Amino acid sequence: MTAPELAGAVWRKSTRSNGQGQCVVVAHLDQAVAMRDSKHPTGAVLIFTPAEWTAFVTGAKAGEFDQ
């Protein structure tokens, strides 16, 4: 995915973010979900298929990534 393809993306952060700018933002695209660091909006963007995104969110909610 190229930068011009992401130019029109609508980025949003969780309503549960801590307000300190330490979060990720997500954009739902036509056939993908993009995620980036809110502190570095021009930095790297991770792209997920809808199935990958669903698996990630499900795992996060289940505590799979807790330390």
C-alpha positions as CSV (number, residue, x, y, z in Angstrom):
1,M,0.0,0.0,0.0
2,T,1.4,3.4,-0.9
3,A,1.2,6.7,0.9
4,P,-1.3,8.2,-1.6
5,E,-3.6,5.2,-1.0
6,L,-3.5,6.1,2.7
7,A,-3.9,9.8,2.2
8,G,-7.7,9.7,2.5
9,A,-7.8,7.3,5.4
10,V,-9.8,8.3,8.4
11,W,-7.7,7.5,11.5
12,R,-9.3,6.9,14.9
13,K,-8.1,5.9,18.3
14,S,-9.8,4.0,21.0
15,T,-12.1,5.8,23.3
16,R,-10.2,3.9,26.1
17,S,-6.9,5.5,25.2
18,N,-5.1,7.1,28.2
19,G,-5.1,10.6,26.7
20,Q,-1.3,10.8,26.9
21,G,-0.7,10.1,23.3
22,Q,0.6,6.6,23.9
23,C,-1.7,4.7,21.6
24,V,-2.1,3.4,18.1
25,V,-4.6,4.7,15.6
26,V,-6.6,2.5,13.1
27,A,-8.1,3.2,9.7
28,H,-10.6,0.8,8.1
29,L,-10.0,0.8,4.4
30,D,-11.8,-1.0,1.6
31,Q,-10.1,-4.3,1.8
32,A,-7.7,-3.8,4.7
33,V,-7.2,-2.3,8.1
34,A,-4.2,0.0,8.7
35,M,-2.6,0.7,12.1
36,R,0.1,3.2,13.1
37,D,1.7,4.9,16.1
38,S,-0.2,8.0,17.1
39,K,3.1,9.7,18.0
40,H,4.5,9.2,14.5
41,P,1.7,9.7,12.0
42,T,4.2,9.8,9.1
43,G,6.0,6.7,10.2
44,A,5.4,3.0,9.4
45,V,1.9,1.7,8.9
46,L,1.0,-1.9,9.5
47,I,-1.6,-3.3,7.1
48,F,-3.9,-6.2,8.0
49,T,-6.5,-8.2,6.1
50,P,-9.9,-8.1,7.7
51,A,-9.4,-11.7,9.0
52,E,-6.0,-10.9,10.5
53,W,-7.5,-7.8,12.2
54,T,-10.3,-9.8,13.6
55,A,-7.9,-12.4,15.0
56,F,-5.7,-9.7,16.5
57,V,-8.6,-7.9,18.2
58,T,-10.0,-11.2,19.5
59,G,-6.6,-12.2,20.9
60,A,-6.1,-8.9,22.5
61,K,-9.5,-9.0,24.2
62,A,-8.8,-12.6,25.4
63,G,-5.5,-11.5,27.0
64,E,-3.2,-13.4,24.6
65,F,-0.7,-10.6,24.4
66,D,-0.6,-9.8,28.2
67,Q,2.8,-10.1,29.8
